[in-house]
Amino acid sequence: MASTPSPTPDPPSQEERRAGFEREALVHLDTLYRVALRLTGNAADAEDLVQETMLRAYRSWDRFTLGTNAKGWLLTILRHLFINEYRRRRRHPEPIDLDTIEPFAVFEDIQEEDPQGAFFDRIVDDEVLRAVDQLPEAFREAVMLSDVEGLSYEEIAKVMEVPVGTVKSRLYRGRRMLQGKLLDYAVSMGYIKGPPK
Amino acid sequence: MNCRECLEHLYEYLDREMTPDVEREIRNHLEACPPCGEQHDFEALFLKFVKARCSTEGAPPALRRRILEQLFDE
């Protein structure tokens, strides 16, 4: 097998750089926007956050290794920007110790009445998003990254800079809390009777 | 594998985050145990529901245009 020594590649042209960025990074624009929207809570801040993320990403694009996980890389940039530029403006820091929150047991509450979770289908999209927005930030972020954007535990751990075990626990509690909020809403709307109080 | 262990790892199973061995153990338990099977179906439906309902919105076209302009039109 003859192998020719590989020549040092020329630095990419502007066009190549642009094409690479469009192919690898800009395809994740919807993901970045959805996550930004849930983090900031409003469209104007979400748009600014995404635009700034893309700008920073493009500036350091030459340091990104092609073939590695661009989605995770972009989300990490977005999250750092959010923490540094946006979150500190907020008046209400997270007051509760997340680990003390008892996980809800929604299935146990409704398994007699609606074991197939048919009540979910009656809830409109806006109410689902509103319930997601009510989750503590760390839970909301984990649920978005996993359940909506499809990142693995390992990828989420990297983006959120926590151990994989913490990701699991946040997902468990976040999902159960979200179910609890959706169930409360469905009961308040009369979609389901719910557990006896 | 008992019910407690099975339910404890249900999300990891649904997220395809288990080793093949444990995954098989859980699958066997779910097939043999209707109550755990029911909870599995409920949680699976919930996860599908969250994904469907929270991913309808994408980036506004104007934002995309603004980014393209900012990055490439210089």
Boltz contact constraints between the chains, C-beta under 6 A:
constraints:
  - contact:
      token1: [A, 18]
      token2: [B, 72]
      max_distance: 6.0
  - contact:
      token1: [A, 29]
      token2: [B, 59]
      max_distance: 6.0
  - contact:
      token1: [A, 30]
      token2: [B, 58]
      max_distance: 6.0
  - contact:
      token1: [A, 30]
      token2: [B, 59]
      max_distance: 6.0
  - contact:
      token1: [A, 33]
      token2: [B, 59]
      max_distance: 6.0
  - contact:
      token1: [A, 47]
      token2: [B, 63]
      max_distance: 6.0
  - contact:
      token1: [A, 51]
      token2: [B, 67]
      max_distance: 6.0
  - contact:
      token1: [A, 54]
      token2: [B, 67]
      max_distance: 6.0
  - contact:
      token1: [A, 58]
      token2: [B, 71]
      max_distance: 6.0
  - contact:
      token1: [A, 107]
      token2: [B, 39]
      max_distance: 6.0
  - contact:
      token1: [A, 107]
      token2: [B, 42]
      max_distance: 6.0
  - contact:
      token1: [A, 115]
      token2: [B, 38]
      max_distance: 6.0
  - contact:
      token1: [A, 117]
      token2: [B, 42]
      max_distance: 6.0
  - contact:
      token1: [A, 117]
      token2: [B, 45]
      max_distance: 6.0
  - contact:
      token1: [A, 120]
      token2: [B, 49]
      max_distance: 6.0
  - contact:
      token1: [A, 125]
      token2: [B, 53]
      max_distance: 6.0
  - contact:
      token1: [A, 125]
      token2: [B, 56]
      max_distance: 6.0
  - contact:
      token1: [A, 128]
      token2: [B, 53]
      max_distance: 6.0
  - contact:
      token1: [A, 147]
      token2: [B, 47]
      max_distance: 6.0
  - contact:
      token1: [A, 147]
      token2: [B, 50]
      max_distance: 6.0
  - contact:
      token1: [A, 147]
      token2: [B, 51]
      max_distance: 6.0
  - contact:
      token1: [A, 148]
      token2: [B, 51]
      max_distance: 6.0
  - contact:
      token1: [A, 148]
      token2: [B, 54]
      max_distance: 6.0
  - contact:
      token1: [A, 148]
      token2: [B, 55]
      max_distance: 6.0
  - contact:
      token1: [A, 153]
      token2: [B, 17]
      max_distance: 6.0
  - contact:
      token1: [A, 172]
      token2: [B, 11]
      max_distance: 6.0
